[in-house]
Amino acid sequence: MDRAEALAVLDEILEVCKESLIMNSVSLDNPPISVISKGYQIHMMNPLHSDDLVCMNEILRRYGLLLKFEKDLTIIYRR
């Protein structure tokens, strides 16, 4: 996803899920060429809970985005 879309997705997640979502840190990262991802990724430093996933699911589905979990890092990306 391009930078503008990544910011729009993040804004929507923060607005819609503000009651359940607690984040320590958020960043937009443009992954290296070797990573199979189109454009920017949203990196969220926090453990997500099931309520967070339920809230974010519809937003991510509309944008055609995927989630990947690595320890305390949640990555939102487009393949």
Sequence and secondary structure as in RCSB ss.txt:
>XXXX:A:sequence
MDRAEALAVLDEILEVCKESLIMNSVSLDNPPISVISKGYQIHMMNPLHSDDLVCMNEILRRYGLLLKFEKDLTI
IYRR
>XXXX:A:secstr
  HHHHHHHHHHHHHHTTTT   SEEEEE   TTS   S EEEEES   HHHHHHHHHHHHHHT EEEEETTEEE
EE  
